[in-house]
Amino acid sequence: MSLSGRDRPLNEPNPPLSRVFIANNLAIVSDAINPGQLGRVYHQATYWFGCALDDVYIPKGSIIELVERQGNTWLVKPIAGQ
């Protein structure tokens, strides 16, 4: 890390969302999650199936909380205030 606290030069654009660090219990929705249906989520450099815990719509690009993994599917919930 540089003395300025940045990992990249000032003139370099922001990295794409897929390269941004996401905490262990968070992921990004890559394909919208519809109520009662599977969508896709991106977590730790891997795409997983995702299902909303409360049967809500979660749009693509949303940051979500991972609640529980069942096989290759994560039960997820949206982060409040997003």
Backbone torsions as a table, in degrees:
resi	resn	phi	psi	omega
1	MET	NA	142.2	-179.9
2	SER	-77.8	168.7	178.8
3	LEU	-63.5	-25.1	-180.0
4	SER	-78.1	-8.1	-179.1
5	GLY	86.7	7.0	-179.9
6	ARG	-106.0	145.9	178.2
7	ASP	-93.3	-2.8	-177.8
8	ARG	-143.4	158.0	179.8
9	PRO	-61.4	155.4	-178.4
10	LEU	-60.6	-31.7	-176.7
11	ASN	-85.9	-3.1	179.1
12	GLU	-81.7	133.6	-179.7
13	PRO	-66.5	162.6	176.9
14	ASN	-60.2	144.3	179.0
15	PRO	-69.6	157.1	175.5
16	PRO	-60.9	156.4	-176.1
17	LEU	-55.2	-33.4	-177.8
18	SER	-67.5	-16.3	179.7
19	ARG	-100.3	-2.0	179.9
20	VAL	-79.0	138.4	179.0
21	PHE	-64.8	130.7	176.4
22	ILE	-121.6	135.6	-179.2
23	ALA	-59.6	161.9	-176.4
24	ASN	-58.9	-28.3	-177.5
25	ASN	-102.7	13.5	179.2
26	LEU	-121.4	155.3	178.3
27	ALA	-149.0	173.3	178.8
28	ILE	-116.2	134.7	177.4
29	VAL	-76.2	120.0	179.9
30	SER	-97.5	-26.9	171.6
31	ASP	-133.8	127.8	-174.2
32	ALA	-46.8	145.8	177.7
33	ILE	-106.3	115.3	177.7
34	ASN	-93.2	153.3	179.6
35	PRO	-54.0	128.3	177.3
36	GLY	74.3	6.8	-179.4
37	GLN	-128.0	162.0	177.3
38	LEU	-86.6	143.7	169.6
39	GLY	-121.5	-163.3	178.6
40	ARG	-125.1	141.8	177.6
41	VAL	-129.0	151.3	179.8
42	TYR	-111.5	120.0	-176.7
43	HIS	-145.3	126.3	177.7
44	GLN	50.1	53.1	175.2
45	ALA	63.5	22.5	-179.8
46	THR	-137.9	142.8	174.8
47	TYR	-92.8	132.5	-179.1
48	TRP	-125.6	163.2	167.7
49	PHE	-78.5	149.9	177.8
50	GLY	-136.7	140.8	178.4
51	CYS	-131.1	130.7	-179.0
52	ALA	-69.5	129.5	-178.8
53	LEU	-61.9	-38.0	-175.9
54	ASP	-105.9	22.8	179.8
55	ASP	50.4	53.9	177.1
56	VAL	-117.6	160.4	175.3
57	TYR	-82.5	131.3	176.3
58	ILE	-125.6	113.8	-175.3
59	PRO	-73.1	158.7	175.9
60	LYS	-56.6	139.1	178.7
61	GLY	92.0	-9.3	179.4
62	SER	-72.1	145.2	171.6
63	ILE	-92.3	131.5	-173.6
64	ILE	-126.6	161.1	174.6
65	GLU	-97.4	132.4	176.2
66	LEU	-85.0	125.2	-175.9
67	VAL	-99.6	-50.7	-176.2
68	GLU	-155.7	141.5	176.1
69	ARG	-101.2	132.2	175.2
70	GLN	-125.2	98.3	-176.2
71	GLY	66.8	-121.5	180.0
72	ASN	-101.0	19.8	-178.9
73	THR	-124.0	133.8	174.6
74	TRP	-99.1	134.2	167.1
75	LEU	-84.7	127.0	-171.3
76	VAL	-129.8	162.4	172.2
77	LYS	-141.6	146.4	-179.9
78	PRO	-68.6	153.5	176.4
79	ILE	-84.9	129.4	-177.8
80	ALA	-60.6	142.3	176.7
81	GLY	83.5	9.4	-179.2
82	GLN	-87.8	NA	NA
